[in-house]
Every structure is written in C-alpha cells, then in structure tokens.
Amino acid sequence: MNTNEISLKVNSLLNRIQKISSFLRIFFFASAVTFGFIGILGYGYEITLAGVCHPGLSFYFNLSSIGRAVECWFAYKLFSGYVHGDLFSPNAVRYIRWIGIISLLMGIGNIVNALHIQLHNGWFYTANASPWIVEIVVYLQMILFHLVHNLVTGFVILFIAWIMDEGRKIQEEQELTV
C-alpha cells in the first residue's frame, strides 16, 4: 500500500466522521436548547390544567435539566470541532472532560435525590423491618444501581478524555522526532 492509498483511506474516514458529526452537532444543539428551556421554565411557572394549579417542576428536575443542557452544549461544541477535523485537539479533550465532570456531578445529585426520596416515603423503615439478608440485598441494590448507573459513566468519560489527551501528547512528540 503506497502513501497515496493510505491518504485516500484516511480522507475517506475523516469525511465520514465529519458527516456524522454534523448531524450529531445539530441534535445536541437542539437538545441543549430544549433542556435549557425546560429547566428555566420549570423554576418560575406554575401550570394550570383543567382549573387545577400545578406547581413548577421540583428543584432537582430543574437543576437536572439545566445540567443536561450544559452537557449537551459541550457535546455540541465537541462535534462542531469534529466537523472541522479537530479530532484530537486540546479543545476536544477539554469538552470531553467537561462532559465527564458534569455526568459525575449529576450522578452524585441523582444519588442524593434518590436517598432523599426514599427517606421521605418510608422506604428505610420498610427495609429495616425486613429480615437482615433482605435488608442487605435491598440496600446493595439501591446503592449499586445508582453507583453503576450514574457515577461509573462519569468516571469512564473522564478516563477516555485522559487517554485521548495522552495520545495527543504522544502524537505531538512523535511529530517532533526525526
């Protein structure tokens, strides 16, 4: 395989990445606007349906919507860079790192919110009244579900950002080597 064939293959792959990234960029921009709109409207407005006044969304759901909006905004910025061919730039790594940090913070918020809800609906009293083996299993299910579902995702995204940053540094060093 000569240099021209490799160059054509790389350009073909880059073009495919840029095409897919343009669609994902639009999707994440629309998602950021939608989540932001929902989060901001949820704080101040009460909804009246059929003559019954419903208060705005809970503080947690509003904060969660705004967090998702910020997360989608960083994804929009990431895919905007990909459209321009900046796959391993410091900005791409920074955006991925911010997505991971926000996922991690939202995971912590999900755990706190779940514990708060369970505390107020009497779940702990029911679990404590159960046999000890059932109590242990129920607590482990709740804790592990939230840990795996929320926190691990944030850590994995941060780990991927770190790997990409190290790969970018290695590539820069190899370009400087004669």
N, C-alpha and C positions, 0 to 999 in steps of 0.2 A: 504494500500500500504506500503510495507516494504522498508527498506533502499536500498536493492539491486535493487528493481524495479525502484526506483527513480534514482539511479545511472546509470542504463542501459538507461533510458529515456534521462537523461542529456547527457550521452556519445553519444547517437544516434543523438541528436540535435547538439552537438558540431561537430561531424563528418560531418553532412550535411553543417553546416556553413563553415567548413574548405574546403570542396569540392567546394562549390560555390565561396568561396574566392580565391581559386587557379585559377579559370577561370577569375574572375574579376581582379586579380593581373596581369595576362598576358595581358588582354585587356587594363588596364590602363598603363602598361609599354609601350605597342605598341603605345598607344595614346600619351604618353609623348614624345616618340622619334619622332613620326610623327609631332606633333605640334611644337616641338623644331626645327626640320629640316626645316619646312615651315617658321617659324619665323626667323631663322638665314639666310636662303637663300633669303628671301624677302628683307633683308636690302641691300645686296650688288650686286645683279644680275639684269640685265635688260634682258628681254626675247625678242627674235627676232622671230616673226612668219610671214611667207609669206613676208619677206623683210621689215616688219614694226617693228620698235623698240618700245617695250612697257616698260615703267619704272617699277621698282620693286613695290611691294605692298606698300600701304601707311604706314606711321609710326604707325598709330593706329592699323592697322591689324597685323603688325609685332609684336607690343607690346602685342596685344591681343593673338596672337598665342603663344608667349613665356609665357604669364600669364596662358594660358590653359595648356601648357606643365608643368609648375610648379605645377599647381593644380592637374593634372593627376599624377605627380610624388608623391605628398603627398598621393593621393588615392592609388597608388601602394604600398607605404610604409605602409599605414593603412591595406590594405588587406594582405600584407606579414605578418604583426603581427597577423592578424586573422587566417592565415594558421597555425601559430604556437600556436594558442589557446590564444593569448593575446587580449581578447575582451575588457576588461575594464582597461587596464594598463594606466599609465600616458602617455606613448608614443602614444597610440591610441587616447586619448583625445587631445594631442598636435597636432597630424596630422589633426584631425577633425577641431580643432580651426584654423589651418593654411589654410585649405580649405575654411573655412568661411571667414577669413580675405581676402584671395585672391579674393573670389567671391564678397565681398563687394567692394574692390578696383576696380575690373573690372566693377562692376555696376556703380560706380562713373565715371569711364572712359567712359562707354557707354553713360551716360547722357551728359557728356561734349562733346563727339564726336557728339551725335545727335543734341545738341544745335548748335555746330559749323557748321555742315552740313546745318541745317535749316537756320542759319544766312546767309550763303553764297548763298543759292539757292532762296532767296527772300520769303521764307515761312512766315516770320514775317510780311512783307509788305502786303501779301495777307490776312493774318489773321487779321491784323489791319484795312484793308479796308472793312472787313465784318461787319455785324450788331453786336452789343456788345454781344448779347446772343450767337451767333455763335462763336465769338472770345473767350469768356469764355469757352465754351464747347471744342473748339479745343485745347486751352492751357491745360485744365484739362486732356483731353485725352492723350496728349503727355507726360505731367508730370507724371500722374498716371500710364501710361503704363510702363514708364521707372522705376518708383519707385517700383512698384509691381514686375515687371519682373526681375529687377536687384538687388535692394537693399534689399528687403524683404528676398530673398533667402539667402543672406549672413548673415543677422541677425538670420534667423531660424537655419542655420547651427551652428552659434556661440552659440545660445541658447541650441541646442541639445548637443554640446560639454560641456557646463556648467552643464547641467543636468547629463550627464554621469560622469563628474568629481565629482559632489556632491554625486551621487550614489556610486561611487567607494570609496569615503571617508566614507560614512555611512557603507558600507560593511566592510571596514577595522576596523572601530570602533566596529562593531558587532562581528568580529572575535576575538577581544581582550577582549570582555566581557565574563565572565564565566557564 
